[in-house]
Amino acid sequence: MSSFGFGLVTAAVLALATVGFTMQFAVTNVLNLAYGSVMINSAFVTYYLNIHGVPTWVALFGGVATGAIASWLLNQFVFTPFQRRNRPPITIVIVALGVDLVGTFGLQAIVGGSYVSFRQSPGHEYHFLGMFFSGLQLVILGIAVVVLGIIHWLLRYTRLGKAMRATSANPSLARNSGVKTKTIISTTWLISGALCGLAGTVFALNTGVFEATSAQLYIVLLLAAMFLGGPGEPYGAMFGALVIGLSTEISAAYVNPQYKEVIAFVALLGMLTFRPYGIFGSEKTL
Amino acid sequence: MSVDLSKAGMVLATSDLSAGYDGRAIVSEIAVEASPGQVISIVGPNGSGKSTLLKSLVGVVKVLGGHVKLGDADITNMAPEEIAKLGVGYVPQIDDVFPPLSVKENLEIGGYLLARREIPARVDAVLEVFPRLKNMMTRKAGKLSGGERKMLAMGRVLMLSPSVLVLDEPTANLAPIVATQLLEEYVRGFAEHGSTVLLVEQRAKAALRISDWTYVLGGGRVVLAGAPKDLEQNPVFVESFLGGGTRPAPTK
């Protein structure tokens, strides 16, 4: 049961990250493989604010803002120019991969290769039903529940959320209905980027110690969770994150924890082979 | 149709219009005009450029030459969302709804340019025109039948009370009885309530029955135009479109 508890926290972090990742894919058709790099850069901004005296939960907003601004800039100055020239999706994927490497190793060149940690105590330990959580982990779980609830509210009940879903489903028809899709796409990058920054910070908080390349393999977990739930499906992403988060942590109780990403990769291959549009997606999604 | 959803119609006209993709014209030298209270239909064989012409009017396809005018305003190559704002409602032939969104959400997106407080009343008004949609408000648009889907597509554009309705083959893939109801009750009804209706239709006979004027496209150009009763007397038209002989070969 204790690994189930770890799995829940891992799933919460992964859900925050995957929802942002899949929103970018759904609304802008970009498979942003640089997502992990933006996550870890955001985490380092939070970290530097933190070690300069800003309390962790206040510094976190710095990480969120970094994720939002970096993602918006990436779309505006890297992905959009390629899309405007009608480059095929594979070109965008390769560009994103390049950005990921530049972002990660550029950060490493600046901050060095040492592990760092926040000035944040893990807090008291709490036991429920055979699972144990630190106070910090409970806060992370709480943040995930609240933020994912806000995303649900945004997508279901607000004009902006409906316009985002309409743009994702049929951008041309959305424009004919009066939706300024360029504005909607920019806003999507800001919101999904904020989620990316938040996920990066809570990921770093949850792992305890981290360095510039800590999120490099995280893209495998993100892809696995996204394809499991259905590409471009925010609710599918939440479900996929739960399954991948739990399965990787529970399996880590039986096999070497270093193989966590391998478990996720096997899940990804399985989905791509048997149901590439995921559990919540439809064939049309791809 | 008892509910008036349309603003006073406006004249939609093109002059010497050419439009197409990647700089290559699919339609050329097109001059058409649609006036308020009228159904203007465009018929022609597959590949004659009918859909491209409509798309160029609503900003989806680039106009390469000539002009599109809405009333006195030149709307040539204006962004689709700006054209919608000016009162032109467009129902494409395919991909005419947002499949993952519910019927209610599709209508709400149709009213995207309205003030939030105006939307519920407008949804109610659209539901009076298409009462069948009332019982399926929470159903996803992707789960509707062809006829229901087309009603939703039209309901979506009616949300903004358009002055001009541009309809691309609204009866495609519909059963004949549903197609007839859609054309005679709704499309004709919109015009009778003052809207300008520009209609592309494969079912030439049905289109003529509800039209005030018809343009015939062939090879990306207007090859014939006239009132339906005159076209019905034209042997070339009858042979090509009303089942009197072989259709002209596609030219695209």
Boltz contact constraints between the chains, C-beta under 6 A:
constraints:
  - contact:
      token1: [A, 162]
      token2: [B, 105]
      max_distance: 6.0
  - contact:
      token1: [A, 162]
      token2: [B, 109]
      max_distance: 6.0
  - contact:
      token1: [A, 165]
      token2: [B, 101]
      max_distance: 6.0
  - contact:
      token1: [A, 166]
      token2: [B, 98]
      max_distance: 6.0
  - contact:
      token1: [A, 166]
      token2: [B, 109]
      max_distance: 6.0
  - contact:
      token1: [A, 169]
      token2: [B, 98]
      max_distance: 6.0
  - contact:
      token1: [A, 169]
      token2: [B, 100]
      max_distance: 6.0
  - contact:
      token1: [A, 170]
      token2: [B, 95]
      max_distance: 6.0
  - contact:
      token1: [A, 170]
      token2: [B, 98]
      max_distance: 6.0
  - contact:
      token1: [A, 175]
      token2: [B, 80]
      max_distance: 6.0
  - contact:
      token1: [A, 175]
      token2: [B, 81]
      max_distance: 6.0
  - contact:
      token1: [A, 176]
      token2: [B, 80]
      max_distance: 6.0
  - contact:
      token1: [A, 176]
      token2: [B, 84]
      max_distance: 6.0
  - contact:
      token1: [A, 176]
      token2: [B, 90]
      max_distance: 6.0
  - contact:
      token1: [A, 177]
      token2: [B, 109]
      max_distance: 6.0
  - contact:
      token1: [A, 177]
      token2: [B, 110]
      max_distance: 6.0
  - contact:
      token1: [A, 177]
      token2: [B, 112]
      max_distance: 6.0
  - contact:
      token1: [A, 178]
      token2: [B, 81]
      max_distance: 6.0
  - contact:
      token1: [A, 178]
      token2: [B, 84]
      max_distance: 6.0
  - contact:
      token1: [A, 178]
      token2: [B, 85]
      max_distance: 6.0
  - contact:
      token1: [A, 178]
      token2: [B, 112]
      max_distance: 6.0
  - contact:
      token1: [A, 178]
      token2: [B, 113]
      max_distance: 6.0
  - contact:
      token1: [A, 179]
      token2: [B, 112]
      max_distance: 6.0
  - contact:
      token1: [A, 180]
      token2: [B, 81]
      max_distance: 6.0
